[in-house]
């Protein structure tokens, strides 16, 4: 797998003639991605800070039910202030085309990291799991369930992971996207109760965290590739495949993947398990060396935090995927 050199600037698609030049007072600079819910742009605040600005698809904007749910979820998401989330900073839920602005994270997603570098080292994986579990504590504490936690929705910064798009998936759970044949959530990381259309609780996010951890540690999701229908069947009826995961990580990840929601650990129990793991220093800090060198070179300015608290060097802004993309 090719590894970008430190300092390499990613090529971002320029705005096309069909793209707006400004939204909500923010001037747009480039496209960062697109998907089932819309398009995300790189923009800047008036003071020059980069942000990720997500614009909802026009057909969804025309659905009154979607707009109500979107406004509700944005209001919930704005209450989340955890260190390991991409903070919501502004929104236009009542605009003709709704939009949402979040902090820009200058680093790759976990999906991009594994695609480029293969499975990550066990200590890195454990630190990521603890950081994501801490993000889930903040998300769940605000009364929000993520519903689509997956490698593409976790960005890597020098000081730990950032979870994005928490709770926004619920806004599209009814007619808007299902009418187009798109499923909200991602089959490979969907809890059994979610796959069966049952009520979703914070335990569904813990299941998704377990599936994400298996992918990052082993390079493949725990319920295999293939058509969505086959994957959902395995999620509901078959045990996860942990054969590519290091032996000393399997108990923790397997517990997150329990079929029954009540048998999965809570985020604070996951963090405690990582603290107690032999591969992790008891301090559990995102200090120098927590990322492998090749991946560290993709992190944006600021890099990692050194052992004395100093900021180490990093590459230029790495590619980011800050938009919920329904597959």
C-alpha positions as CSV (number, residue, x, y, z in Angstrom):
1,X,0.0,0.0,0.0
2,X,1.3,3.4,-0.9
3,X,2.0,5.8,2.0
4,X,1.7,9.6,1.4
5,X,4.9,11.4,2.3
6,X,4.8,13.8,5.3
7,X,4.0,17.2,4.1
8,X,2.1,16.0,1.1
9,X,-0.9,18.3,0.4
10,X,-4.0,16.2,-0.7
11,X,-5.7,17.2,-3.9
12,X,-9.3,18.4,-3.2
13,X,-11.9,18.6,-5.9
14,X,-12.4,22.2,-6.9
15,X,-15.9,23.7,-6.8
16,X,-17.8,23.1,-10.0
17,X,-20.2,25.5,-11.8
18,X,-23.1,23.7,-10.0
19,X,-21.6,24.3,-6.5
20,X,-22.6,27.3,-4.5
21,X,-19.8,29.8,-3.7
22,X,-21.2,30.8,-0.3
23,X,-23.6,29.3,2.3
24,X,-24.7,30.8,5.6
25,X,-22.1,33.6,5.3
26,X,-19.2,31.1,4.8
27,X,-17.3,31.1,1.6
28,X,-16.7,27.7,0.2
29,X,-13.3,26.6,-1.1
30,X,-13.4,22.9,-2.1
31,X,-15.4,19.8,-2.0
32,X,-14.4,17.3,0.7
33,X,-17.0,14.6,-0.1
34,X,-20.5,13.6,-1.0
35,X,-23.0,10.9,-0.1
36,X,-26.5,9.9,0.6
37,X,-27.4,13.0,2.6
38,X,-25.6,15.6,0.6
39,X,-22.3,17.3,0.0
40,X,-19.6,18.5,2.4
41,X,-17.4,21.5,1.6
42,X,-14.2,23.0,3.0
43,X,-15.0,26.5,4.2
44,X,-13.6,29.1,6.5
45,X,-15.0,31.3,9.2
46,X,-14.7,35.1,8.9
47,X,-11.7,34.8,11.2
48,X,-10.0,32.3,9.0
49,X,-10.6,29.0,10.8
50,X,-11.3,26.0,8.5
51,X,-14.7,24.2,8.9
52,X,-16.5,21.3,7.3
53,X,-19.9,22.6,6.0
54,X,-22.4,19.9,5.1
55,X,-25.3,20.7,2.8
56,X,-28.4,18.5,2.7
57,X,-29.7,17.2,-0.6
58,X,-32.5,19.3,-2.1
59,X,-35.0,16.4,-2.2
60,X,-34.5,15.8,1.5
61,X,-34.8,19.5,2.2
62,X,-38.3,19.3,0.5
63,X,-39.4,16.7,3.0
64,X,-41.0,18.5,6.0
65,X,-40.6,15.4,8.2
66,X,-36.9,15.2,7.5
67,X,-36.5,18.9,8.2
68,X,-38.1,18.6,11.6
69,X,-35.9,15.6,12.5
70,X,-32.8,17.3,11.2
71,X,-33.5,20.4,13.3
72,X,-34.0,18.2,16.4
73,X,-30.9,16.2,15.9
74,X,-28.8,19.3,15.2
75,X,-30.1,20.8,18.4
76,X,-29.1,17.7,20.3
77,X,-25.7,17.5,18.6
78,X,-24.9,21.1,19.6
79,X,-25.1,20.1,23.2
80,X,-22.1,17.7,22.8
81,X,-18.8,19.2,23.9
82,X,-16.5,16.2,24.3
83,X,-12.9,16.5,23.4
84,X,-13.2,13.6,21.0
85,X,-15.9,14.8,18.7
86,X,-15.9,17.3,15.9
87,X,-17.8,20.2,17.5
88,X,-21.0,21.5,15.8
89,X,-20.4,25.3,15.5
90,X,-23.2,26.6,13.3
91,X,-26.3,25.5,11.3
92,X,-29.0,26.7,9.0
93,X,-31.8,24.3,9.7
94,X,-34.5,26.7,8.5
95,X,-32.7,27.7,5.3
96,X,-34.1,26.6,1.9
97,X,-31.4,24.0,1.9
98,X,-30.4,23.0,5.4
99,X,-26.8,22.9,6.3
100,X,-24.5,22.1,9.3
101,X,-21.0,23.4,10.1
102,X,-18.6,21.4,12.2
103,X,-15.0,21.8,13.2
104,X,-12.6,20.7,10.5
105,X,-10.2,17.9,11.5
106,X,-7.0,17.8,9.4
107,X,-6.5,14.1,9.4
108,X,-7.6,10.9,7.6
109,X,-10.6,8.8,8.6
110,X,-10.0,5.4,10.1
111,X,-11.3,3.9,6.8
112,X,-8.7,5.8,4.9
113,X,-5.9,4.9,7.4
114,X,-6.6,1.1,7.1
115,X,-7.0,1.3,3.3
116,X,-3.6,3.0,3.0
117,X,-1.6,1.3,5.8
118,X,-3.4,-1.9,6.6
119,X,-4.3,-3.0,10.1
120,X,-3.0,-0.7,12.8
121,X,-0.8,-1.7,15.7
122,X,-2.6,-3.2,18.8
123,X,-1.6,-0.3,21.1
124,X,-2.8,2.3,18.6
125,X,-6.1,0.4,18.2
126,X,-6.6,0.2,22.0
127,X,-6.0,3.9,22.4
128,X,-8.5,4.6,19.5
129,X,-11.1,2.4,21.2
130,X,-10.7,4.3,24.5
131,X,-10.9,7.7,22.7
132,X,-14.0,6.7,20.8
133,X,-15.6,5.2,23.9
134,X,-15.0,8.6,25.6
135,X,-16.7,10.3,22.7
136,X,-19.6,8.0,23.1
137,X,-19.9,9.0,26.7
138,X,-20.3,12.6,25.7
139,X,-22.7,11.7,22.9
140,X,-24.9,9.4,25.0
141,X,-24.8,11.9,27.9
142,X,-26.5,14.4,25.6
143,X,-29.3,12.0,24.9
144,X,-28.0,11.2,21.4
145,X,-27.4,7.8,19.8
146,X,-24.9,7.9,16.9
147,X,-26.6,5.1,14.8
148,X,-23.9,5.1,12.2
149,X,-20.5,4.7,13.9
150,X,-18.1,3.3,11.4
151,X,-14.5,3.8,10.3
152,X,-15.4,6.6,7.8
153,X,-17.1,8.5,10.7
154,X,-14.0,8.6,12.9
155,X,-11.2,11.0,12.0
156,X,-7.6,10.8,13.3
157,X,-6.0,13.9,14.9
158,X,-2.6,14.0,16.5
159,X,-4.2,14.1,20.0
160,X,-6.8,11.3,19.5
161,X,-9.8,10.3,17.4
162,X,-12.7,12.6,16.5
163,X,-16.2,11.1,16.1
164,X,-18.3,12.9,13.5
165,X,-22.0,12.9,12.5
166,X,-23.4,11.8,15.9
167,X,-27.1,11.5,15.8
168,X,-27.7,13.1,12.4
169,X,-28.5,9.7,10.8
170,X,-31.8,9.6,12.7
171,X,-33.0,12.6,10.8
172,X,-33.2,10.5,7.6
173,X,-34.6,7.4,9.1
174,X,-38.1,7.8,7.5
175,X,-39.4,8.6,4.1
176,X,-36.5,10.8,2.7
177,X,-33.8,8.3,2.2
178,X,-35.7,5.0,2.5
179,X,-37.8,6.1,-0.4
180,X,-34.7,6.2,-2.6
181,X,-33.7,2.7,-1.6
182,X,-30.8,3.9,0.7
183,X,-30.4,2.4,4.1
184,X,-29.5,4.6,7.1
185,X,-26.6,3.0,8.9
186,X,-24.0,0.7,7.5
187,X,-24.6,-3.1,7.5
188,X,-21.1,-4.1,8.5
189,X,-21.3,-2.0,11.7
190,X,-25.0,-2.3,12.5
191,X,-26.2,-3.9,15.7
192,X,-28.6,-6.8,15.4
193,X,-31.5,-4.9,17.0
194,X,-30.9,-2.1,14.5
195,X,-30.7,-4.5,11.6
196,X,-34.1,-6.0,12.7
197,X,-35.8,-2.6,13.0
198,X,-36.1,-2.7,16.7
199,X,-35.6,0.3,19.1
200,X,-32.0,1.5,19.1
201,X,-30.2,2.4,22.4
202,X,-26.7,3.5,23.2
203,X,-25.7,-0.2,23.3
204,X,-26.0,-0.2,19.5
205,X,-23.1,2.3,19.3
206,X,-21.0,-0.1,21.5
207,X,-21.7,-2.9,19.0
208,X,-20.6,-0.6,16.2
209,X,-17.4,0.3,18.2
210,X,-16.6,-3.4,18.5
211,X,-17.1,-4.0,14.8
212,X,-15.0,-0.9,14.0
213,X,-12.2,-2.1,16.3
214,X,-12.1,-5.5,14.6
215,X,-11.8,-3.8,11.2
216,X,-9.0,-1.5,12.4
217,X,-7.1,-4.3,14.1
218,X,-7.6,-7.0,11.5
219,X,-8.3,-5.2,8.2
220,X,-11.7,-6.7,7.6
221,X,-15.1,-6.2,9.4
222,X,-16.2,-9.0,11.7
223,X,-19.2,-10.1,9.6
224,X,-17.4,-10.3,6.3
225,X,-17.8,-8.7,2.8
226,X,-20.6,-9.3,0.3
227,X,-24.1,-8.0,-0.3
228,X,-25.8,-6.0,2.5
229,X,-28.5,-8.6,2.9
230,X,-26.0,-11.4,3.6
231,X,-24.0,-9.2,6.0
232,X,-27.2,-8.3,7.9
233,X,-28.0,-12.0,8.2
234,X,-24.6,-12.7,9.7
235,X,-24.9,-9.7,12.1
236,X,-28.1,-11.1,13.5
237,X,-27.5,-14.9,13.4
238,X,-23.7,-15.7,13.3
239,X,-20.8,-15.0,15.6
240,X,-18.2,-12.4,14.5
241,X,-15.0,-13.5,12.8
242,X,-12.2,-12.4,15.1
243,X,-9.5,-14.6,13.5
244,X,-7.5,-11.7,12.2
245,X,-7.5,-9.8,15.5
246,X,-4.6,-10.3,17.9
247,X,-5.5,-12.8,20.6
248,X,-5.2,-10.4,23.5
249,X,-7.7,-8.0,22.0
250,X,-10.5,-10.6,21.2
251,X,-12.2,-10.7,24.6
252,X,-12.8,-6.9,24.7
253,X,-13.9,-6.6,21.1
254,X,-16.0,-9.8,21.3
255,X,-17.9,-8.5,24.4
256,X,-18.8,-5.3,22.5
257,X,-20.2,-7.6,19.7
258,X,-22.6,-9.5,22.0
259,X,-25.9,-10.1,20.2
260,X,-27.9,-9.0,23.3
261,X,-27.6,-5.3,24.0
262,X,-27.6,-5.8,27.8
263,X,-24.5,-8.0,27.6
264,X,-22.3,-5.3,26.0
265,X,-20.0,-3.2,28.2
266,X,-20.7,0.4,28.8
267,X,-18.2,3.0,27.4
268,X,-16.7,3.6,30.9
269,X,-16.1,-0.2,31.2
270,X,-14.4,-0.2,27.8
271,X,-12.1,2.6,28.9
272,X,-11.3,0.7,32.1
273,X,-10.5,-2.4,30.2
274,X,-8.1,-0.5,27.9
275,X,-6.4,1.0,31.0
276,X,-5.9,-2.4,32.4
277,X,-4.5,-3.9,29.2
278,X,-0.9,-5.0,29.2
279,X,-0.2,-3.2,25.9
280,X,-1.2,0.2,27.2
281,X,0.8,2.4,29.6
282,X,-1.3,3.1,32.7
283,X,-1.4,6.8,31.8
284,X,-3.4,6.1,28.6
285,X,-2.2,9.2,26.9
286,X,-2.1,10.2,23.2
287,X,1.6,11.1,23.4
288,X,4.4,10.7,20.9
289,X,4.5,7.3,19.3
290,X,0.8,6.4,19.6
291,X,0.5,6.5,15.8
292,X,2.7,4.4,13.5
293,X,5.2,6.7,11.5
294,X,3.5,6.4,8.1
295,X,0.1,7.4,9.5
296,X,1.6,10.1,11.7
297,X,2.8,11.8,8.5
298,X,-0.8,12.3,7.3
299,X,-1.9,14.3,10.3
300,X,-2.3,18.0,9.8
301,X,-0.4,20.8,11.5
302,X,0.3,20.3,15.2
303,X,1.0,16.6,14.8
304,X,1.3,14.6,18.0
305,X,1.7,15.8,21.6
306,X,5.2,15.0,22.8
307,X,6.0,13.3,26.2
308,X,6.5,16.7,27.8
309,X,3.3,18.2,26.4
310,X,5.1,19.9,23.5
311,X,3.4,19.8,20.0
312,X,5.4,17.7,17.6
313,X,5.7,18.2,13.8
314,X,3.1,16.9,11.5
315,X,2.3,16.9,7.8
316,X,0.0,19.3,5.9
317,X,-3.7,18.9,6.2
318,X,-4.5,15.3,5.5
319,X,-7.6,14.2,3.7
320,X,-10.7,14.2,5.8
321,X,-14.2,12.6,5.4
322,X,-16.4,14.8,7.6
323,X,-19.8,13.9,6.1
324,X,-22.3,11.2,7.0
325,X,-22.5,9.1,3.8
326,X,-25.2,6.6,3.7
327,X,-23.9,3.7,1.5
